[in-house]
Amino acid sequence: KNIIIPVIEVKQRVKNVITTSQVTRYKDWAAVNNPSGVVPAPYDSYVWRGTGSSTFSDWDINASPSSSVWEFMTRTEKRDNACGAAIEVRSRGDYVSTTLLDYRKTKVLAQVANAVQSDIAFTSFEDNSTGNFSLFDGGVLMGESKTGQQSHKLGLAGISKSGLSENISHTISFWAKSSGGT
């Protein structure tokens, strides 16, 4: 139960000479389902470039290690407050990967590359997940779907997605029934 993964620091040696070193820094993240209100989890990771000292000393997450000695690999930007899962991770080259979870926070609904959490949404209406959408009037209908078992009956207010970046283009796709409001 108390196993920390990934390991904080790993060094490989060949004939007692360090050939590689990788470190993972941890951060206390908010966790509403934890009695203490926080949970330690990986924040960012670095790999030694093979120059300078292989001893990592910048454990404070507010400090940046020397880029000539340590190469940035990943940083967790956001975690789900309920389950603690990483939902937005940035990697070298400034690439971001985002995950949407189901309403129970146990299954992945969608994984998206090169988009931040606030710019994505997905739902199938198969469970109570809203997938970053706001669902207003209407409701879920059984047996009226193009795929799966359920669909959403649109009311006057419909479905919306707030918080989108204005400087990028967004695409929405869906199946619509021309009569009956589904």
N, C-alpha and C positions, 0 to 999 in steps of 0.2 A: 503493500500500500504506500510506502514512503520512498519509492524509487524515483529518482530524478532523471528524466530523459528529456532532451539529450544531456549527455555528460557535460559538465561545465568546461573541462579542458582535456584534450586528448593530444598526446605527443607520440610520434613514432620515431624509433631510433634504429639505426643500422650501424652495427659495430660501435655502439655507445655514442653515436653522433646523431643529434636530432635532425631528422629530414623533413618532417612536417609537424605542424602544430595548429590545432583548431580550438577556438574558444567560443562559448555561448554565455552571454550575460543574461541574468534573470531580473525580473521586475515584479513588484507586488501589483497585481491587477485587481480591480474591483470584481467581486463575486457575490451576488446576492444570495446564492444558495450555500455559502460557506459561513459558519458561525462567526468567524473573525471579520467577515466582510471583504477580505482580500485573499488572494491565492498567488503564491510565487509561480511564475511561468516564464519560459524563454522570451527574451525581448529582442536581442540581436546576436549575430554571430560573425566571426572574422576568421580568416586563414592567414597564417604567417607566410610572408612572401619569400622567406629564405635569406633575407638580409637583416642586419641588426640583430637585436636580442630576441630569442624565441620565448623569453619570459614575458608574459602578458601582465601589465600592471594597471591598466585603465578600467577597473571594475565598476567605477561610477558611470551609470548609464547617461549622465549628462555630459560626460567627457568623450571626446573622440580620439581613438588611438591613432598613432602616426600612420598615415596612408602609405608612406614609403616602406613601412615594416609590416603592417597588417592590412589585408584586403577585405573590404566589406563584402559580406555574403547575403545576409537577410536581416530584416527588421520587422517584427510584428507591430503593425500600426494600430490594429483594433482587435479586441477579443469580445466575445459574447458575454455580457454581464451575468447571465444565468448559468451557463455551463462552462465558461472559460475557454471555449474553442477559439482558435485563431480564425478571424473572419476577414482580415485584410493584412496581407503580407507584402512587403516591398523587398525586391532583391536587387543585386548589382545591375547596373545599367538603368536603374530607376523603373524597373518593371514591377507592376503591382498585380497581385492575384487576390480575388475576392470570392468569398464563400457565403451562400445563403443557406440557412438551416431550416428544417421543418419546425412546427410549433412546439414540438416536444424537445427540440434541440438535440436529437439523436441521429438524424439522417441529413445528408447533404441534398438540398433541392437543386442547387446550381453552383457551378464554379465558373468564374469569368476572369479572363486574362486582360490586363491593361485597362481596368476600370476600377474606380474606388467604390466603396460600399454605397455611398449616397447616389451614385449614378446607375445603379442596376435594380431590377425588380423581376421577379418570376413567381408565378403561382399556377397550379393546375386545378385548384379547387377540390382536390382529392382529399385534403385534410383541412384543418383549421388554419393552415399557414397563409399569411397574406403576402409573404415574400417581398416586403418593402413597398407594397401597394397600400393605399387606403381604400377600403371597400365601404361604400356608403349603402344607400337603400338597395333593395333587390334581395337576393338570397341565393343559396346553393340549391340546385335542382338535381334530383337523382334521375339517371337514365336518359338525360337529354344532351349528352356530350358527344363531341366528335371523336375524342379519344378518352380513355378512362371511363369512369362511372358518373362523374358529376360535372356540372357546369354552373355558371353564375348568371342569374337573371338580372339584367341591368335595370335599374330604376332611373329616375330622373337625374339623380346626382352622379351615378355611375361609379367608376373607378378612377383614382388619381395617383400620381406619384409626385411628391414634392421634394425640394432640395436638389434638383438636377443642376449640373453645371450649365451655365448659359452659353459658354464659349465652345461647346462641342455638340455635334449632331447626335441625336438619339433615335433609335428605331424601335417601334413597338409592333409586334405581330400577334395575331389571335384569329380564332375561328369565330364567325358570327352567323347567327341564324336570322334570316330576313324577316321572319314573323314570330310573334310570341315573346319578343324581348330578350331572347337568350343569345 
